[in-house]
Amino acid sequence: MADNKNPVILWFRKDLRLADNHALSAAVDHGGAVIPVYIRDENNGSTGALGGAQAWWLHHSLEALSAALEKAGSKLILLSGDAEKVLKKLVSDTGATSVFWNRRYDPQGIEIDSNIKKNFRDEGLEVESFAGHLIHEPSRLKTKTGGPYRVYTPFWRAIEAGDEPDEPLSAPSKLASPSRWPKSEELKDWKLLPTKPDWAKEFSDVWAPGEASAAEKLETFIDTSLKGYEEGRDFPAKPATSMLSPHLAMGEISPAQVWHATRGLPHNIPSHDLSRFRKEIVWREFCYHLLFHFPKLGTKNWNDSFDAFEWKTDTAKFDAWKTGMTGYPVVDAGMRQLWRHGIMHNRVRMITASFLIKHLLIDWREGETWFRDTLVDADPASNAANWQWVAGSGADASPFFRIFNPILQGEKFDPYGEYVKTFVPELSKLDRKFIHKPFDAPGEALRKAGVGLGKDYPKPIVDHNQSRQRALAAYSTIKKSG
């Protein structure tokens, strides 16, 4: 029966999964053949990888999606070029009369999708978009005054008090194929994987991209780490976080799936742990809410009084920060973890971001750009909103004068130096008392640990107290001008 209907083109973007995929489900229900396609549009970064690290992830995620589709009797078509032109040719080649996709919420993506939808409908094609990337629709969720949310707590309360997300859809077991498949490009020809040098060589020690891995990771987290999450999530040496963020970023799992998996949990899971975890899911929603209503979130200060802030340009110090050579161990451990594994612990992200912005007075946009390129969970909404949150320029942001002391932060959240020793091995033999402040260690302690400051490990590139005063002085100028 399927052959009697025109095919449906299913356009995959940041929704690389078969389960809880509303566009896929609608395509199956349409009754004809389904032609899944992923388009590499280099002019539209929101469709694919945001940076080099995520390109590595995308390669493996597309492999996993292709294998899952083949198991369902289908295949993934890979094409390159301007999305609208590629889709037009695909419609012409296949005789498809329908194009389905799941919505995205970044400004560039919205504009492109709106244009394609209008132009294709004008040509008589059926074009439908579906929800799934978020559990709320930013265009519909509004405050009592009819505007967007600007503060997180009321936003969380609105989500919490609202209807439960729809029950996640099961993956189809079988997809109808067209009588003739269109030509596809080869994934290896896209050269998404780094080679010379292979700076991602350790990524696979930590990550297994794909929908099946995402589901397994969620189950493991609920079984082993959700209990105690509220406290444990702040300690980078503990395996206490879900590690789902890159899977969510590429749409290998939906937020609705995560939400529903945490319903009806055993009584030994404290409610405060569940609430804290769900708040993290909703924080991602809030970031997209902000981006939807403030499209320049990644490039412009939410609070325009920060437009007058006098940022410094210091290439040497910026490079020291990027390479984990600042002389502050917890900062350096975070930056090295980022480079080695494409991820950084959530607490340490705040510490490293605060250091760049407030100790070095380097523009938050520089840090956001670096994270965008080096994080496997790079996300246009979360990256921008979180950097602005630390900078004090964002919505419901941490005040600028909240300046993390990297020594105290390290001592509080990595008390035994386990995290630092993992990623800054040159300090691994240093006494716990000095692991977060090797510059204060007596010469004998340094010699015993085999550490030569300025040789084996750098001296601090800035003094904490002096940098703090400089940052507060810089901030006072915009307060006065405001």
N, C-alpha and C positions, 0 to 999 in steps of 0.2 A: 504493500500500500504506500510505503514511503516514497517510492519512485514516482508516483503520480503527482506529487507536490513539488513545487520549486524548493531548492535548498535554502537553508538559513545560514548566514555567515555569523559565526560567534566570534567576536573580537575580544581576545584576552588582553588584559593590561596588568594592573596590580591586583589580580584575582586568580592566581595560578593554582587553582584547586578545582576539584569536581564536586565535592560536598558543599552544601549551603551556597551554591552558586545560582542565583536567581535567573541570570541571563541564560545560563546553560539549561536550567530546568524549563524555562519558557521555550527555548529552542527545541527541546525534546518534545514538549507538549504540542508544538506547532504541527508536528506530524510528518514533516519531510526530513530529508537528509540534513545533517549538521556538518558544517565545514568550519572547524576551529582554526583560527589564525592568530598568530602573534606577529605584530609589525614592529620592526626596529626602525623607529623614526628618530634620527639623530637631531632633528630640529625640535623635538618635543621630549625633554628629559623626564617629564612626569609620567610618561608611559613606561619607561624602562629604568635602567640603573641611574642613580643620581651621581655615582662616582665610581672610581676604580674598584673599591672593595665590593660594592654592591653588584658590579659587573661580574665578578667571580661568582657571587651568589646566583645571579640571574642565569648564568650558563647552566649551573647544576639544577636550578629550579625548573628550567625549561626541559632539561633531560628527564627529570622526574615526571613532569606533566605529560611529556610525550609518551613515556612508558605507560602511564596510567590511562591515557587515551587509547593507546594500542590495545591494552588489556580489555577495553570496552568496545573493541572493534573499530576504532576510529584512528585518526592520526592528526598531528599538529602541523599545520602549514606555517613555515617561517618565511617572511618577506621583509624587504627593506624599502625605505623611501617615505615620501610624504603620505601620511595615513589616508587622506581623502583620495589621492590619486591611486594608491594601492588598492583601496577598497573598491573604487570604481572599476578598475581593471578586473578585480576578482569577481565582481558582480557580472561583468560582461562575459568573462571566461566560463563561469559556472551556471549562469542562468538564475542565480539567486534573486529573490525578490524581497528578502528580509535581511536586516542587519541588526543584531542584538549585542548589547554590551552592558556592563555594570558601571554605574556612575563613578566619577572621580570628582574631587572637590578643590583642587588647586586651580588658581585663576587661569593659567595657560590651558590646562586640560579642559576646563569648563568652556572656554572660548572656542577651542577646536571642536569639541563635541557638539556644541550648539550649532556651529556653522555646518558641520557634516550632516547633522540631523535635519536642519532646514533644507539644505541643498538636495539631499537624497529624497526627502519627502516631496519636494517640488518636482522631482523626476518620477514620482509615483511609487517609490519604494516604501516598504514598511520598515520603520526604524523605531526601536524601543530601547529604553535604558532602564536599569533596575538598581535598587539599593543593595548594599551588602558590605561595602567598605567600612561603614560606620553603623552604630546602633541607633543613631538619631539622624534626622535630616536637618542640616543647618538652616535651610530656607524656611523650615516650618516651626522649629523650636524657638519660641520668642519669650521675652520677659512679659510681665503684666502690662507694661507700657507699649508693647508691640515691637520693641527693638531687640537687638542681639544681646546675648550675655557677655559681660565684660569681667565678671568676678567668678572665680571657680566655685566657691561654696554654694551659691544659689543655683548654679548650673548643675552641680552634683545632686542637689536636692530635687531639682526638676526631673533629672534622669531617674533617680531612685524612686520618686513618687509616681513616675509615669508607668505606662503599660510595659509589661515584660516584652523583650524582643521576641519576634516570631520564632517559633520552634525551628531549629536549623533543618534544612532540607538534606535528605540522603543523596549520596552520589548515584547517578544513573548507572545501572549495570551494563547497559548496552546503548550505543549510539548508532543511528542509521547513517550509512555511508552513501555518498553520491555515486553515480554510475561511473564517473571518471574523476579522479583526484587532480586538482591543479598542481602545477609544479611548485616545489618548495626549495628554498635555499638550505644549505647545510650549516648547522649550528657552529661547527668548527671554523667555518670561514668567517664568522663574525669576530673571531679573535678576542673574545671577552676575558679570557684567562691570561694573566701576566706570565711572561716567559723569561725574559732577560732584563732584569733579574726576576725570579719568581718570588716576589715579596709576600705572596699569599700561601707559601708552602706549609705554614702551620695552621691555616684556617681549618683544614679538614680534621685536625686533631680535636677541634672544638665543635665544629658544625657539620650537619648533614642536611642540606637544603631539601625542601620538598614537603608535600602535603602529609605524607605518612609520618615523616619525622616530626612535623609540627604536632600532630595528634598524639604521638607517643610522648613528646616532651610535655604537653599539657597534662597527660595522665600521670606521668612521673612526678611532676611538680605538685599536683593535688595530693598524691599518695605520700610524698616524702617531705615537702617543704612548705606547703600552705600553712600548716600548723606552726606557729612561731614566726610567720612571715613579717608581721608588723615590726618586730624588733630585728629579726635576722637580716632583713633586706638592706640594712645600713652597713653591714660588715662585709667588706669586699673579699675577705678570705673564705667566707662561708658560701656553700652552694645553696643560697637561700632565695634566689630570684628565679623567675619562671624561664628566662632566656627565650621568651616567645617573640620579642620585639622584631627581629628580622623576618620571622615567619608572618607576622602581622603586616609588616611593611610591604612584603611582596604578595600578600593576599593568599598565602598558603593555608591560612586558617582565618576564619572570620571572628570579629569581636562577639558576635552572637553565639558562636560555638563555645568560646571561652566563657561567656556569661552563663550559658545554660549548663556547662560542665560543672559549675560551682553551685548549682542548685541542689537542695536535698542532701547536703553533705552529712557525714556522721557527726554525732554530737560532740566528739572530741576535738572538732575544729572550732576554736573560739570565734565568736561572731566578729570580734575586732580584727582578727586576721583576715577573714573573708572580706569585711568592709574595706580594709586597707588595700587589698589586692584589687577589688572592684574599682576603688577610687583611682588606681593607676590606669585601668582600662578607660575610665571616664576622663582622666586627664588627657589622654590621647584624643578623645572626642572633643574636649574643650579646645585643644590646639587646632583641630580642623575647623571648629566653629569660628575661632579667631581668624584663621586664614581665609575662610569663605567670606567673612564680612570685612576683612582688612587685607585685601589681596597683596599688598606690598610688605607683608609681615617679615619676609626674609631679607628685605633690603632697606626698610625705613623704620625708624623708631616709632613704636606705638605712641609713646609719650614724646611729643615733638619738642619738649623743653630740652631733651637730650641732643637735639640737633646742634646745640651750641657747645657741646662737650668737646674739649680739645684733646683728641687722641694723639698718641705718640707713634712715630714710625721708627722701629728699631729692628732691622732685619736680623741682626745677630741674636738678639734675645728671643725673637719670634722663632728662629730656627732652633734655639736651645729648648724652647717649650715644645716644639713639634717633635723633636727627637728624644725627649725625656732626659735632658741634660741641664736642668735648672739648679741642681744642688739641693732641692727639696724632695726627699725620697718618695713621699706619697704622690706628689705631682708627677714625678718621673716614672713611677711604676704605672700610673694610669696611662700616660702617653705611650709607654712602651707596650702595654697590654693592647692598646688601640692598634698599634702598628703590627704587632704579631698576630693578633686574633680577630681584628676588625670589630672589636667591641670594647667597651669600658664600663665598669661597674657604675651604677646610677649615682651613688654617693660621690664617687671619685670624679664623675663628670662635673658635678657642681664645684668640687675643689679645684679641678684643673681650669675650668671656665672662669671661676672667680680669680684665680691667679693671673690668667692672661689679661683679663679686663681690669682688675684693680691693682695688682702688683706691678704689671707691666704697662698699664694704660693703653693697651692695644685694642682697637675697635672690635667689638663683639662679632662684626660681620666677617672679620678675618678668621676668627675661630670657627664660626659657623661653616665657612667655606671648607676649612680643613677637615672638620668632622664629616661634612657631606661627602667628601672624597674617600675618607678612610673608614667609615662605619658601614658594616653590613646591614645595619638597621636604619640607614639614612632615610629620612622622612621629611618632606618639605614643610609640613606643619609642625611636627614635634621639634625638629632641629631649630627652626626659627623661634618658636615660642619659648623654648627652654633657654636658648641663649639670651633672648631679651629678658626673660625672667631673672636670670642671674645678673644681667647688666643693670637691672632696675628700670629699664626703659619700657618693659612690656606690660601687658595687661595683668592686673593682680600680682605684680612682680614683687620679688624680694627687694627691700630698699637697698639702694646703692651702698649705704654706709654699713651694711652687713658684709663685712670683709672676712672671709674665712682665714683663720690662721692655719697654714698647712701643717705646722708642727703639732698643734693641739688636735687638729682633725685626725691626723695620723695616729696619734697616741690614743685617741678615744675610740676610733673605729677599726684600727689595726693594731691593737695593744701588744701583740706578740711579734709584730713585724712580719707575719707570714705572707701577706700580700706583697709587701715591699721585697722580701727575699725572693719571691717567685719571679718578679720582673726586673729587679735590680740586683742580680746575683753577686755583684762585686761587694755588696754590703752584707752578704749572707752570714758572715762570721762575726759581725759587729754585735756587741752586747745590746740586749733589748733596750737598755736604758738610753742608748744613743741612736737607735735605729732610725728614728725620725728627725734627728738633729746631729748628724755626724760631725758637723762643723763645731759642735760644743764638746766633742769627745776629746779627752786628753791624749797626748801623743802616744802613750803606752797602749791605750785601748785601740787606737787606730793601727799601730804596728802589729799588735796581737791578732787583729782581724785582717791584716794584709791590705789595709786601705791607705793609700796615699792621696790626701785631698789635693785636688788640682791635677792629679795624675791618673789614679784609678777611678776616681769619682770627682765630679766638679765641685768647686766651692760655690756657694749660693750666688746666683747672678744678680740678686738684689737683696737688700736687708728688709726683713719683714716689717719692722716697726717704721722704718723710714718710708717704705713703700705705702704703708697704710696711711701715714700722715699726708703723703703726696696725693694719694687718691682722694682723701677727704677734702684736701685743699682744692683740688680740681673740681670736685663735686660742688663745693660751696660757691664757686663762680657761677654755675648754671642756676643754683638756687636763688642767688641774688638777682641774676638777670631775669629769672622767671617771675 
